[in-house]
């Protein structure tokens, strides 16, 4: 009977390399959008951060060779869109995304500027819906500000002629692209209502790229729209194009033709209005029924996705994860307490008074001979000084001088005589000897 084949056993690093190869081969390049957190910018120049949304997060790395052109440098809380490859960081076995391109989410540099200006003007109340002016129901004069050579002017004039031929159209041609366009458009918005008694102004332009439409994202144009004496309807680009001028306008249309249709009533509508209302009612009822059916089907699908078994499995997995984290935390806490206990024991041993007393006793024992030597030397020095002082005192003692045969002579007043001329013949003097005193009368004095 053959034994079962031995299973293949991988090293951790080998398994990680296999997983990394599978990920990088199956997802060579992906686009991901999310919010940045834990942004790190070490001295190496590489960037490390976490990309997250409401339900998940992903570790990301962007190396210096790819991030040096990204400006401004992103920060925590920024919502970005990036392109990169999914990989595995072997040192920690973590899934990560290696980014090669990064930009603000859904925005390039122009759209970032667009958002800044939009927020600024919105904060000033320039887009306040309460400031929007109603359009005239039956306008007699309509102002049109657009390029004289574009397709937009033809589309608008054709739509106005078809829908409301009774209105007179005042055309003010302006450039609609380039740096020179914004001040000209702003001046037209101010001057047209003064030059002609128009009741509403159409500000239109055909489609184009974001750069082509940038003249309508100018602050001067937005402020001129709000300062215009009559309501302004914008019809710039296609339906997906949105500009600052659209926010500032009293009404925004998806296209130039739609703008013309918004300001011009359709004569045929008045004739067919009742029929349309009946059809709209039927359509609304059908839509409500269809919406109710779709909503019921959606609830059924949600109920299936929210089956208790799936939720229990997720909770069980979460419980296992929390249990593991709790055990790891307990182990770390126990190790930390053990290290603190060992440190306290070592500190207590070092602070043991018996060790200090023994050390001090040895120190005193070492100092005792030295103290005796120093005391003996000090006594010898003091004895020598005493002998020298005693000899000096003996040498200066007057009694010793007298013992050598000298005498101290005083006159009658007791003044010590040092010269013969301090006394005279016939005067009484007293001589003090080593033993006793003599009183005598001077019979003769000599100078030497």
Buried (B, 14 or more C-beta within 10 A) or exposed (E): EEEEEEEEEEEEEEBBBEBBEEBBEEEEEEEBEBBBBEBEBEEEEBBBBBBBEEEEEBBBBBBEEBBEEBEEEBEEEBBBBBBBBBBBBBEEEEBBBBBBBBBBBEBEEBBEEBEEBBEEBBEEEBBEEEEBBEBBEEBEBBBBBBBEEBBBBBBBBEBBEBBBEEBEBBBBBBBBBEEEBBBBBBBBBEEBBEEBEBBBBBBBBBBBEBEBBBBBBBBBBBBBBBEBEBBBBBBBBEEEBBBBBBBBBBBBBBBBBBBBBBBBBEEEEEEEEEEEEEEEEEEEEEEEEEEEEEEEEEEEEEEEEEEEEEEEEEEEEEEEEEEEEEEEEEEEEEEEEEEEEEEEEEEEEEEEEEEEEEEEEEEEEEEEEEEEEEEEEEEEEEEEEEEEEEEEEEEEEEEEBBEEEEEBBBBEEEEEBEEEEBBEEEEEBBBBEBEEEEEEEBEEEEEE
